[in-house]
C-alpha cells in the first residue's frame, strides 16, 4: 500500500504540498515543485525490518563570508524504525515510536531543542 499523493508537510506554520515524484517496490519520493523539500519513505526487509521517513530541506541564503553572494544550504531529518522480523507487533512498535516522538516534542519541543543544542 502506498502513501496518498500528494503529501503535506508543515514547517514553521507553512504547509508544503509534495506530489509523488518517485516510486519503487518499497519506497516513495515526494518533492515540492521548487525541489526545496523532499520526503522519502522506504522499507527494507532482511533479518530485520527497517522503515525510514526522511525529509530533506534546502534554502538559498547569504554566504557568511561574502554577504553579497547567496549559496544553497541543505539539511535532512529522518526517523528510522528498526525491528526484528518477529517479537514486536505493529501496535507495540507504534507505541514505542510515539513515546520517542512525544518525548522529543513535549513542552514545545524542549528535548528536541536540547538535542539540537548538543546535550546528551
ABEGO torsion letter per residue (X at the ends): XBBBOBBBBBBGGBBBBBBBABBBAABBBBBBAAGABBBBBBBBBBABBBBBBBBBBBBBBBBAABAABBBBBBBBBBBBBBBBABGBBAAAAAAAAAAAAAAAABGGGAAAAAAAAGBX
